[in-house]
Amino acid sequence: MQCNRHFIYALACSATALGANIVSAADTSSLDAMLARDKALELPTSYVPPPGNPLDHYAAGFAQTMCSAVFITGLDLDFAAENVGYFTAPYAERAKLGKPIVDRAAKTISVAVPGGAVRIAKYIGDQGCMTFPIGTTELAFKPQPIKSTLPDPATQAWPTGDKVTEGFPSAVNAHKIEQAMDAAFASPAGMTAAVVVTWRGRIVAERYGTGITAHTQLESWSMGKSVTAALMGVLIQQGVYDLEQPAPIPEWQAPSDPRAKIRIADLLHMSSGLRIRAPYDPDYDASGPYPDHLYLYTGSVNSFHYAATRPLQWPPNTVGRYRNTDPVLVNYLIRLAVERHGENYAAFPQHALFDKIGVRSMVIETDPFGNLLTQGYDLACARDWARLGNLYLQDGVWNEQRVLPHGFVKFVSTMAPAWVADGRPVYGGFFWINGDGALPVPKDTYYMAGAGGQYTMIIPSHDLVVVRLGHFKGDEVGTRDFHKALSLLLGAVPPHT
């Protein structure tokens, strides 16, 4: 099963990739019951598909991911075209497009649609790559340099810096740790690029694939949704927003607009009820229109306005769906708040969050209007994902400073009510949850997950944070290897007391 595209629902991808057998008659019966329930709740609104030619959108996704791979990760273009970034540019669709053309002087990647448009992505500096709308190469915003206020990481001890204590703590079984790392990299076809393991905040193991270092910024995809959660958490800690308040989206402020009842908590729970099509919908038909879920990456439009103008399909907080409208709209709220206070929006993630926890490598890319696409156009090194994981493991506290508000970590790691009502206890607040025990980790585990086998697992019962990043083509094999490694890691450290 290709876990980057058309499958029955998101849990199927996650659980199957980790080795769980979930295809059964009981599952089919549960799916039918869920669809019947959701149909009964559905509102009489119309669906309007995204405009444009799907192949143009796939070309945009291809250009963008190749631009990021070449100019940020530093991969060879031919290697990248074969092995990375299938989510917005599926492997089969690439065969229908022209070969990516790199212009290193202009820092662009061009992909031609036979007989049609040429999609151009440009590296714009600290904000990564951006794909132009068809027919233009003019930016609609001024890229901003984003500089960390932190000193050279080589001068600081882990976790804020990169000076790592050598050796293993006495409570850790070094032999099993090494076995786990061997398991994670067992299959060359798995294309595992990086694994970092921390126990009680200390790095106890890390290993990298050929050509990858501790500082290589790798594709991370939807792990960025958990970054979005953290940024909202920072604003809640500052008193700007409250989880229970209706989301103050400008497009929803007309009298009697039913979307005005959508709370910030509903958006974080992926339970807004907004009507779009996503490959993870249980009734998704791959032969239908190009999915909005992808269009929010590839449409070269104002992604915030597009998401905000979708109608309701269900009342808020009644149906859980993994759809990009919700994280995009949380990002919209972040931009509104930051600019209302006169701060630099582009630099806000770095200064308000990353500098507090030692993250220096994170690149968040934008749409043509400068809106950060933190729902999945993000790249970072494995150590930085481990830092973010440890911020959550430590209940939002870093060096005795509260970064995320009290109770916020519990909120994101608790099952979303609308998903539970649908019989899927697997999603929290922009985090996946092992609520049904389908994964080979304790049920208290919650995790960031990105297409192509990207994971940051937070396992409170064992004080573990485990990061696995890999090249997209190795998704299924690499994730099975990761499954084996997780089992060994659980036996290598004592449970939390």
N, C-alpha and C positions, 0 to 999 in steps of 0.2 A: 504494500500500500504506500503510495506517495503521500507523505504527511505534510506536504506543503500545499496541496490543492484539494481536489474534489473528494471529500469523504463525508461520512454520515454526520458526525459532529465532533467538536474539538476533543472531547474525552477519548474518542476512538483513536485519534492521532497520538495523543499523549500516552495513553495506556498501552497501545499496541507497540509504539516505539520503545517503551520500556519493558516489553516482553509479556504483558498481560494478555490473556486470551479473553476478549470481551464479546466475541461474535457468538451469540447463542439465541435460541428461541425466546428465552426470557427477556433478552435485550430488545428483540423485535417487538415483543408485546409491550414492554415499557415505553418504547419509542412511539408506538401507535397510541398508547394512552396519553403520552405527553402531547402529541400533535392534536389529539382530540380536545384536550383541555385548552391548549393555546388557541385553537380555532374558535372555541366557544367564547374566549375573552377578546377576540380580535375586533377592532374598531373599523367602521366603514370608511376608511381613507384609501386613496389611490396610490399606487406605486408608479413613480416616474423614473425610468432607468437613466443612468449617466449618459450624457451626450458623447458623440464621437465614435470613431472606429476602434474596436477593441485592439486591433493589431498596432495602431498608433500608441495605445496605452501600454501594450507589452513592450514596444520599442522604447518608450520612455523609461519603463522599469529596468530594461536591459542597460540602457545608457547610464542610468543613475547608479546601478549596482556595480557596473564596470568602472565608472569614475571613482567610486568609493574604494573599490578593491585596488585600483592602480595607484591613486594619489594619496590615499590614507593608509591602507594596509600595506601597500608596497608590493603587491603581487604582480607577477607577469600577466599580461593581458590575455594571452592564449590559455594559460592555466585558469584564470578567473572565469573566462567565458565558458569553460568546460565544467567548472566545479563549484562556483559560488553563486549565491543570490537568486535561487530559483523562485522565490516567493512572488515577486512582482514581475518576473520574467521566466516563466516555466521553461524547462529544458526543451520540451517539444515545440514550443512557440519560437524559440530561438532559431530553429532550422528554417523558419519562414521569413526571417529577417536578414538584412545584410550583415556582414561581419563588422564588429565594432572597429572604428577607426580612431586611433589616439593621436592627438596633437599635443605634444608635451610642452611646446612653447606657449600655446594658448591655454593649456591645462583643461582640455575638453575631450570628451568621448562622443562620437557620433554614430548613430545606428539608423540605417535607412530602411524604410518600408518599401518593398518593391512596388514601383509605380505610384508611390505616394510620398508621404512626408519624410523628413529627416529629423530625428529627435536628437537634441544636443544637451548633454549634461556638462556642467562646468564646475571645476574645483574653485571655490571662492574663499579659501583660507580656513580660518578657525571654525567656520560654520559648515565645513565639509563641501559636499557637492549639491548642486541644484539643477533641475531639468527645466529648460525654457519651454514656454508655450510654443506651439507650432507657429512658425513664421517670424519669430523674434529671437534676438540674442541680447535684448536689453533687460537688465535687472529692474524690478519694480521696487527695490529697496536697496539700501546701502549696507553691504556686509560689514560686520563689526569685528574688530580684533578682540579676542577673549583671552585674557591672561590671568593665570592663577596668581594669587598673592602668596602662595606657599614657597618655601625655599626649595633648593635642589633636593629631590627625594633621597639622593645618595647620602645626604647629611643628616637625615632623620631616621629614627628607628621605626620599624613596623609597629602599628598599622598605618600611622600617618605618613611615614616614609618607607624606604625600601631596604633599610638595614635589618636583615632577618637573623634572628637567633638560630644558630646551627644546632643540629642534634634533635633528639626526641625527648619530650617529657617522660618521666619514669612511668607514668600511668598509661602510656601509649605503647601498643604492640608494634614495634618497628617492622618486624617481619611481615605482618599482615598489611601494614601501610604500603610496603613495597609491592606486595602481591596485588593490592588494589590498583596501584599505579600501572603495574604491568598489564592488568586486566583492561584498564581503560584504554590502553594503547595497543591492545593485542592484535587487532585486525587492521592491516594497512588500508583496506577498503573503507574502514570507518572514518578515515581522514580526520581523526581527532587532532586538534591544533593546540589545545591548552587545557590543563586540569590543575586547579589549585584547591587545596584542602586546608581549612583552618579548624583547630580545636581550641575552644575557649579563647578565641581571638588570635591564636598563634598559628602561623603557617607551619604545618607539620609535613606537607608534601606539595610539590609542584613539578610539573613536567611539561615540555613543549615539543611540538612536532617540528619537522625539518623546516628551517627558515623562519621559525616563529620564536620570539623572545618574550621575556616578562613585560615588555613594553609595547608589543605589537597590538595595534588597534584592530580588532576583528569584528566582523558582522555579528550583530547581537539580536536584531529584529525585535520581537515583542517583549523581550526583557525590558525594553524602554518603557513599557506601560507601568512597571513598578517604580521606575524613576519618576514618572508622572505622579504616581501616588505620593512619593516622598516630597515632591515639590509642593503639591497641595497640602501635605502635612506641615511643611514649613510655614505656609501662609496661615493655616489654622493655628499653629503655635504662636504666630505673630498677632492673632486676633482678627485677621482680615476676613476669614470665612468660618463657617460652622458646618459640620457634616449634615445636620438636619435641615438647614435652610434651603428654600427653593433656589435652584441655580439661576443667578441673575444674568441669563443670556439675553443680550439686547433684542434679538429677533423674536423673543417670546413675550414681550412686554405689552402687546396689544390687549385690549380688554377681552376677557373670556378665552384667551389662548390656552388650551388644555395643557400645553407643554410647560406652562409656568408652574405647574405642580411637581415637575421633576426636581427632586432634591439632589444636592451634591453627592449624597450617599448613594442614590440610585445610579448616578453616572459611574461612580467608582465600583459599584456592584455589577456593572454591565447589565443593568436592568431598567434603562430609561424607557424602553418601549418604542423607540424611534424606528421607523420603517425604512430599512435598506435591505440589500441582499449581501450575504457573506458566505464564503465557501464552507464555513463551519455551521451554517444553519442546518438543522436536522432534515429539512425538506428541500435542501439546495439542489437545483437542477443545473448541471454544468452546461447544458445546451441553451440556457436562458441568456438574458442580457449580461453584459460585463458587470461584475459585482462592484457595488459602491465601496465595499470594504477595501478593495484594491485601488479604486479610483481616488480614494483619499490619499494614496501615495503618488499615483501616476497621472492624475488629471491635469496637473499644472494649473490649478485654479486656487482660489482662496479657500483652503480646506476648512477653515473655521466657519465661514459663511455657508459653505455647502452642507456641512454637518448640521448646522443650526436651522437650516430650512427644510429638513426632512420632517414629514408628518408623523404623528403617533400611529403605531400599529396596535399597541396594547396600552392599557392604563399603566402608569409608572409603577415599578416595584411589584409587578405581577408575573412577568416572564423574563427569564434570564437568557440572553443571547450574546455570544462573543462577536461584537461588532465594533468597528473602529470609530463609529460616531461618538461613542462615550468617552474614550480617552482623548480624542481630538477636542471635544467640548470642554473637558477638564483643562486641557492646555489653553483653550480660549479664555477660560476664567482666569488662569494664571497670567496670561498676557494683559488682560483687562486690569487686574489688580496691580501688577508691577508698573504699568504705564500710568495708572491713576496716581501712583505715589511718586512719579517722576524718576523711576529707576530705569536702568538699561536692561531692556527685556532680554536681548540676546545673551547678555552676561549673567543674568539672574541665576540660572542653574549653577554656574561655576561659583559665584560669590556667596550665594545663600545656602548652598548645599555641599557642593563638591569640595570647596576649600576647607570646610569644617571637618571632613572625614578623610582627607588625603587623596581624593580622586583628581588626577591631573590629565588623564588621557581621553576622557569622554568627549566625543564629537556628536552633536545633535544636528541633523540636517533640516533644511527648511523647504517650504513650498516657495513659489515665485514672489510671495508677498512677505517673506520673512517670518512666517509662522513656523515655529519649531514642530517638527513631525516626530514627537517623542513617542508616538504609538509604535514606532519600529524602525525609523531611519536613524539608527544610533550605532556607534562603534566605540569600543573601549577594550582595554587589555583585561586579561582575566583577573589580575590582582585588584583592579578597580571594582570589578563586580563582586569580588570577595569582600572588599571594604563596605560596599553598599549592603551586602548580605549581613555583615556583622553589625551594621547600624540597626537593622531590623532585629537581629538576634538579641541585641543589647537593649531592646525596648525603646529604641529611638534616642539613646543616650550615647554620647561620644566624649571621652575624656572628661567625664562628670558634667558635661554640658548637655542639656536636653535640646535635641534638634527637632524631633517629632513630638507632638503633644502626648501627654499621658493618655493611654487608652487607644491610641491610633494603631499601634502594631496589633493589638487584639482585634481591632475592627478589620484590618486588611486580612488577617489570618483566620477569621471566622466565616463560616459558610454564609453566602448571600441568601437571604430568605427566598427570593424568587427562583433561584436555581434549585434550592431544596424542594420548593413546591412543585417543580417540574421533575423531581426524582433524580436530580443530578447534584449531589453534595460535593462538588469539585471546584467551586469558584468562590473567592472571597472579594477583596477590594483591590483589583488589578494584580492579584496573585492567584495562582492555582493552588488547590488544597487537596491533600490525599484523604479526603473525607470518607471515601468508600473503601479505602485500603487496597486499591488496585495496584499501587506502586510498591516496590520492595523496600519501603522505608516506613517508619512509624506513622501512625495516623495524625500526629501533631505536626507533621512536615507540611510546610507551605513553600512555594517556589515560584521563581521567575522562569518563564519559558519563552523561547523564541524559535521561529521556524528554522529548520535545518539542523536541529539538535543542540540548541543553546539552552543551558540550564544554570541557574543558581539555586541550589537546594538549601533550605534553612531547616535544620533538624534540631529543635530545642531539646528534645529528650536525650540527645547525645552531645550537645554543645558544638555541633558541627555546622559549618558552611562549606558546601562543595560546589565548585564552579567547573563546568565543562563547556568548552567552545569548540566548534569544528566546522570544516568546510561543508557546504550544503549537500554535495553529492553523497557524502558518507553518512547522511542522517540516520538511516535505519540500522545499519551495521554498527556505527559508532555509538548510537544510543543503547543498543543491546550490550555492547562492551561496558558502557557506563553503568548499566543495570548490575552487571556482575561486580563492578568496582564498588558500587554502593553497598552491596551485601557484605563485602569484605571489610569495608570501612566501619560498618556498624559493629563488627566484631573486634575492631582494632582499638576502640576507645571505650572507656567505661561509661555507663549511662549517667545522666545528670542526677545529682543528689541535692 
